[in-house]
Amino acid sequence: MDEFVEVSCRKDFKGTLVENVRHLSDESLRRIDEIWDKEFQIRQGSLYNGDVLGIVSASDEELLVEKVEYKLVLALLRDPRLSAEISFKPLSTSGMTISSGAVLIGQRSQYVSSYPNFYEMVPSGSIDCSTCHEGIIDLREQLVKELTEEADIHPSYIESTEGWSLIYDVAGRGYEVVARLRVKEFISSSPKHMSEGEYRSLIWLPKEEFEKHLMQHIDHYVPLTKHLYYSWKELI
């Protein structure tokens, strides 16, 4: 059973970037490179080893964040046995975008690292260093950035954000910054098919249709989306 736990953290959702040195064995380093090379071939070169962020510690007083190469995160996804040495807790962000009672849903690409072809609420994605300013990371900024990148919804369309919280994914061993974003009327009744990127298609679904779609495809929805929907459905 999927389990998500709300974590107490700084109310401004700003994290401090710190260094967290790891000493990996030669065997682990070889395994990491092996996984990367295999994935690179599968994706036909469409793979970028940028920096991604993870949580070191979270409390009401401080939120400490580290950065690692994406290849370490990918290696953890493909071979959980590496967790003893890598010990990384990835930091991502997910939101429920609402417009006139409808919710924005995306079907993930077949090429993404986790949950290929699954459905989820948009936006969703890992947090990178683009929101880091002089060692301080604005975790709220990334969610808005993801909405623009994934759905082409400009920040000026956002009327309000609410429900900000930090959630720990027990099964996935990672953290998620989550919130609801209410935007101006931005609804299309037809799916928007995407040629590139994280999603194959995007569509707005009214609450009743969303729940019906969720029930029909319950085994093909990302677990966090299911958790957030049942937590927030009365607020749509």
Secondary structure, DSSP 8 states (H G I E B T S, - for coil): ---EEEE---TT-EEEE--------HHHHHHHHHHHHHHHHHTTT-----EEEEEEEE-SS-EEEEEEEHHHHHHHHH-GGGHHHH---BEEEEEEEEETTEEEEEEE-TTSSSSTT-EEESSEEE--GGGEETTEEEHHHHHHHHHHHHH---GGGEEEEEEEEEEEETTTTEEEEEEEEEESS---SS-EE-SSSSEEEEEEEEHHHHHHHHHHTGGGB-HHHHHHHHHHGGG-
